[in-house]
Every structure is written in structure tokens, then in C-alpha cells.
Amino acid sequence: MNIDRNNAVCVLVAIALVAPLSGHANDIIHVRLTNTSIQLDTDAAKAGRVTFEVTNAADSNTEHELVVLRTDADEARLPVQNGQVTESRFTKMGEVEDVRTRSTKRLSLKLEPGRYVLICNRPGHYAMGMHKSFVVAR
């Protein structure tokens, strides 16, 4: 009976050591880029490593991109010049470029709690509605 008790203690210790790691699991956010929108399977994630799996689902041969900006600004009121959002006015966390129709790319970022805006910054795409708010919680 002592052996079973010792095994139980070992298992509990292992669980206690591994359990805190699960809070830093990689969240995967599925992003669907259509002709005129960005669709997310969720608009929030926990702080830490977040991977955006970006699929271009446009029904045309239009290439898209996904840019992640940290900002409290309203997603629909970002400054635009020459058909593109002025990215330099924000903290740019990362991007995936040249996402061809029916292809998928991944972008993995370490994100802190806060508000973000996801955009396609190809000329004219933001104005067509290709923007989405995203929140990272503790």
C-alpha cells in the first residue's frame, strides 16, 4: 500500500508542476479573409503566444494580408492616406503578407493584455471593411 501512496504523491507533484504551464498555451485564432471582411472564430484570446491561422477565402484572385496593430482606436476610424492605414501611427505587432486565394499562412505573436485591430492594408481594402477588433485578456 505504501507503493501506491508514493505513486499517488508523485503523480500529484507532476500535475502541480505542469498545471501552471497550461495557462501559457498557444491560442490559435482562425482568420478568414473574404472579398470585403475579416472573420474570426473568436475576437479574444489570453495573453501570451497567439497564433493567427490566416486563410484567404476570397472568391476572386485577390491577395490579402493581415496586419496586427495595438491600439485603443475605433477599428473603423483609423487614419488612412492614399488608400492605406498609416501603420506608423500605431504599434505594429506583426503581419503576414501576400496571402493568395485559397491559401493559408500563420502568424505567431506574443501579445500582452490590451486592445488590437486586425486589418488588411492592401490599397482600398481597409475602406471596404477589412478590419476587426481583437482583445487580449490576462
matplotlib code that plots the C-alpha trace (Angstrom):
import matplotlib.pyplot as plt

x = [0.0, 2.9, 3.9, 0.5, 0.6, 4.1, 2.9, -0.1, 2.2, 4.5, 1.5, 0.2, 3.6, 3.9, 0.4, 1.3, 4.4, 2.8, -0.6, 0.9, 2.3, -1.2, -2.0, 0.5, -0.9, -0.8, -4.2, -4.9, -7.3, -8.7, -8.9, -10.9, -10.3, -13.2, -13.5, -14.6, -14.2, -12.1, -13.8, -12.5, -13.7, -13.2, -12.5, -10.5, -7.5, -5.5, -2.2, 0.8, 1.6, -1.3, -1.2, -3.3, -4.1, -5.0, -6.9, -7.7, -11.3, -12.0, -13.9, -11.6, -7.8, -7.3, -4.2, -4.7, -2.6, -3.2, -1.6, -1.9, -1.9, -2.0, -4.4, -7.5, -8.7, -12.1, -11.4, -13.4, -11.7, -8.0, -6.2, -6.0, -3.7, -3.6, -6.0, -4.0, -3.9, -0.9, 0.6, 3.4, 0.9, 0.4, 2.4, 2.6, 2.9, 3.4, 1.9, 1.5, 1.7, 0.8, -1.9, -3.1, -6.6, -7.3, -4.0, -3.3, -0.4, 0.4, 1.5, 2.6, 2.9, 3.5, 0.6, 0.1, -3.3, -4.9, -6.9, -5.8, -7.1, -6.6, -6.6, -5.8, -3.8, -3.7, -4.8, -8.5, -9.1, -9.5, -12.1, -14.0, -14.4, -11.4, -10.8, -11.7, -11.2, -9.4, -8.9, -6.2, -7.1, -5.0]
y = [0.0, 2.4, 2.0, 3.1, 6.1, 7.1, 6.8, 9.0, 11.6, 11.6, 12.0, 14.9, 16.6, 16.2, 17.7, 20.6, 21.3, 21.0, 22.8, 26.3, 25.8, 25.3, 29.0, 29.8, 27.6, 28.8, 30.2, 29.6, 32.1, 31.1, 34.1, 34.1, 36.9, 37.3, 39.8, 42.6, 41.4, 39.8, 37.0, 35.5, 32.4, 34.4, 38.1, 37.5, 35.5, 35.1, 37.0, 35.0, 33.3, 33.8, 32.2, 33.6, 31.0, 33.2, 31.8, 33.8, 32.8, 35.5, 34.3, 36.2, 36.2, 39.0, 38.7, 39.9, 40.4, 40.6, 43.3, 43.3, 46.8, 47.5, 50.5, 51.6, 53.4, 52.5, 49.9, 51.8, 55.2, 54.5, 57.2, 56.5, 58.0, 57.0, 54.1, 52.6, 52.8, 54.8, 51.9, 54.1, 55.8, 52.5, 49.8, 47.2, 43.7, 41.8, 40.8, 38.1, 39.4, 38.0, 35.5, 34.1, 32.9, 29.5, 29.5, 29.7, 31.3, 31.5, 34.5, 33.7, 36.6, 37.2, 39.5, 41.4, 42.3, 45.1, 46.1, 45.4, 46.0, 43.5, 44.9, 44.1, 47.1, 46.4, 49.7, 50.2, 47.0, 48.7, 51.1, 48.1, 46.9, 44.6, 45.4, 43.7, 44.5, 41.9, 41.9, 40.1, 39.4, 38.5]
z = [0.0, 0.6, -3.1, -4.3, -1.9, -3.1, -6.7, -6.0, -4.4, -7.4, -9.8, -7.7, -7.7, -11.5, -12.0, -9.8, -11.8, -15.2, -14.5, -14.4, -17.9, -19.4, -18.7, -21.4, -24.1, -27.6, -28.6, -32.3, -33.9, -37.2, -39.5, -42.8, -45.3, -47.7, -50.5, -48.1, -44.5, -41.8, -39.9, -36.7, -34.9, -31.7, -31.1, -27.9, -26.5, -23.4, -23.0, -24.3, -27.5, -30.0, -33.5, -36.2, -38.9, -41.8, -44.8, -47.9, -48.7, -51.3, -54.4, -56.7, -57.3, -54.8, -52.5, -48.9, -45.8, -42.1, -40.0, -36.2, -34.6, -30.9, -30.4, -28.4, -31.5, -33.1, -35.7, -38.3, -37.7, -38.3, -40.3, -44.0, -46.6, -50.2, -49.6, -46.7, -42.9, -41.7, -39.8, -38.4, -36.1, -34.2, -32.5, -35.2, -33.7, -36.9, -40.2, -42.9, -46.5, -49.9, -48.8, -52.1, -52.7, -51.1, -49.2, -45.5, -43.6, -39.9, -37.8, -34.2, -31.8, -28.1, -27.1, -23.9, -22.5, -24.4, -27.5, -31.0, -34.5, -37.3, -40.9, -44.5, -45.6, -49.3, -51.0, -50.6, -48.6, -45.2, -46.6, -48.0, -44.4, -43.9, -40.2, -37.0, -33.2, -31.1, -27.3, -25.3, -21.7, -18.7]

ax = plt.figure().add_subplot(projection="3d")
ax.plot(x, y, z, "-o")
ax.set_aspect("equal")
plt.show()
